[in-house]
Amino acid sequence: MQLIDHQIRLQLPTYWPRALEPEALNRMDHPTPFLVCDLETVRERYAHLTAALPGVNCYYAVKCNPELELLAAFDQLGSSFEVASCAELQMLQKLGVDPERVLYSNTVKPAAHIAESFAAGLWRYAFDSEGELYKLAQHAPGAAVYVRLRVDDSTSLFPLSRKFGAEAQEARALLLLARSLGLRPYGVTFHVGSQCTTTTAWRQAIAAVGRLLSRLSGDGITLEMLNLGGGFPARYVEDVPSVDQIANTIESALHELLPYRPELLAVEPGRYLVAESAVLVGGVLGREVRAGENWAYLDVGAYNGLMETQQTVNQWRYPLWSSRPDHAAADQVPFTVTGPSCDSSDTTFFGVHLPATLDAGDRLYIGSAGAYTLSYASHFNGFPPPSPVFIGRS
Ligand SMILES: Cc1ncc(COP(=O)(O)O)c(C=O)c1O
């Protein structure tokens, strides 16, 4: 795959949306920081994913980017939704989305959120523990429940399995308990970790599902839903498997799935659908040299938009370039890029090559920034999150 080689010159990869090309962004006149999100790209990614996985229902993971305009676009495309809280459900309700079309995949939920979402008409809930089942039986009696399996997520950038998931043997016992509590044993789910970089993760997870289904068959339980979760990777700077490669692996693993394939197949992607659709535009507040090190101070840092740089202990690289025209290697020097707050831990990039002339008033462009940027952003120290700017409306 051709990548933006931000270390040398601006060379756009073939998939880069035209509307997000540097010249187009330079012409946009908005106060920084802002996040330009191209809805045309979102529609294209949705079409690609759903075509690659025919017969699989898509539930967009709201947490990834919960902007109402984006949710409306997914609704228009016919996507269903996955939520982690009642507040996320309420955003969907504002758009007229029927809670029946929504999955609640957070496995440990506030009791009040269970009761409120159930009263609103949501009926399917994830769980991975006994405690949650008792809560669900009390606040959503008779609800359909799906167990989250712990799977190997070691090839993802953002693993989730330490916090979530039950082992296969435990999952079986939990579904039996669910039945005895009057709940409906409905399905099984897993998450291979966000930004998963191998296809084998899905193959192994689906094989683990097969072992669970076999055990449950002996108990007279047939599951109706297999939810393959999220984790589909977006293109940043490193190469990742394509959605087509992942879909092929999933299809062949499902083909081998015994003793049966649940009637409803689901995915709940976030990052793949929205990351590449957006560029974050930050303004340079100041450029300083500290002990020989070049520092660029931006109006956007880890706390108001770039939290994922913290979660990956500075291993995370976005496509990056500036509004300066000097892209030649000879004109570039290494920079440490930091945020606007009074804290040093909002520093986002180390040793990135940017024009030596970079200075206050310039802009920095951070590509593939549509996922987990706005949704993590706070107003720490009074610095606002980037304002979303939508383009490419249909
Ligand atoms: C339960 C659940 N589903 C779906 C997602 C979306 O994952 P991704 O953005 O990696 O596709 C997440 C992300 O954390 C999640 O926790």
PDBQT file of the ligand as one rigid body, heavy atoms in Angstrom, charges set to zero:
ROOT
HETATM    1  C1  LIG A 401     -18.371  -3.583  22.461  1.00  0.00    +0.000 C 
HETATM    2  C2  LIG A 401     -17.693  -2.852  21.362  1.00  0.00    +0.000 A 
HETATM    3  N1  LIG A 401     -18.164  -2.984  20.115  1.00  0.00    +0.000 NA
HETATM    4  C3  LIG A 401     -17.600  -2.332  19.073  1.00  0.00    +0.000 A 
HETATM    5  C4  LIG A 401     -16.523  -1.487  19.257  1.00  0.00    +0.000 A 
HETATM    6  C5  LIG A 401     -15.940  -0.785  18.071  1.00  0.00    +0.000 C 
HETATM    7  O1  LIG A 401     -14.661  -1.239  17.818  1.00  0.00    +0.000 OA
HETATM    8  P1  LIG A 401     -13.799  -0.689  16.606  1.00  0.00    +0.000 P 
HETATM    9  O2  LIG A 401     -13.854   0.792  16.636  1.00  0.00    +0.000 OA
HETATM   10  O3  LIG A 401     -12.447  -1.231  16.840  1.00  0.00    +0.000 OA
HETATM   11  O4  LIG A 401     -14.400  -1.231  15.347  1.00  0.00    +0.000 OA
HETATM   12  C6  LIG A 401     -15.984  -1.342  20.547  1.00  0.00    +0.000 A 
HETATM   13  C7  LIG A 401     -14.817  -0.492  20.771  1.00  0.00    +0.000 C 
HETATM   14  O5  LIG A 401     -14.278  -0.337  21.820  1.00  0.00    +0.000 OA
HETATM   15  C8  LIG A 401     -16.591  -2.041  21.629  1.00  0.00    +0.000 A 
HETATM   16  O6  LIG A 401     -16.141  -1.906  22.880  1.00  0.00    +0.000 OA
ENDROOT
TORSDOF 0
